């Protein structure tokens, strides 16, 4: 491979064997180098394949002005998240997370601390991503000797949610608020709080998460078998009526019509939660 552009002493872009532009990282890889110079494989520590030239340009801008140890920590966090979450992440995570963590570290040095109002929601709705956030905060303390606020775990988690679902941060924040509103409506119509430590409730929250995405982006699920829908409605009429109240809220607040299959799926979840609660009462 040959160097396409030197970003700093430790980062360069290059053209690989398949004629694709990549970002390469290695200590001293760009020191006294110039465009067109060959690159020794032994000097390459990490290779990044970003989606397009725009992303490469943004990545260049971010890494050109941050300490190499900050970048090292970010890459280690992303590698851990990729393995832990088991999902393909958008390549933009290298840009957004690196920029965010570097900014958080700079804020720390100046004594500026921001509270994250969505911490509890992130912990409830995006549990695995929040665990990645906690890992990141612990790793930063271990590697850089900087103890960021615990709220930072939620902020970092949100970047991984974005990378999983290919959403913008503002959209993810709105969707997270929408999930909370849906839960509040369910609790209202069921006249009881939902305990997200309960596995049945946790599965329902996962369902609500995807519903919130559909509501926000105005997408509909495919209609299910009509006979199945009719059967659920006849078997669980009370639960179905409660769900219809939630559907009314969604229509009024977000101008989204929940189709019958959407209502039926939620009805099944509500019924399961109700049965679990009744069983717990019997065992007391």
Secondary structure, DSSP 8 states (H G I E B T S, - for coil): -EEEEEEETTEEEEE-TTS-EEEEE-TTTTTT--TT-B--GGG--EEE--SSHHHHHHHHHHHTTS-HHHHHHHHHHHHHHHHHH-S---TTHHHHHHHHHHHHHHHHHHT-----TTHHHHHHH-HHHHHHHHHHHHHHHHHH-----TTHHHHHHHHHHHHHHT--HHHHHHHHHHHHHHHHHHHHHHTS---TTSHHHHHHHHHHHHHHHHHHHT-------HHHHHHHHHHTHHHHHHHHHHHHHHHHHH-----HHHHHHHHHHHHHHHHHHHHHHHH-
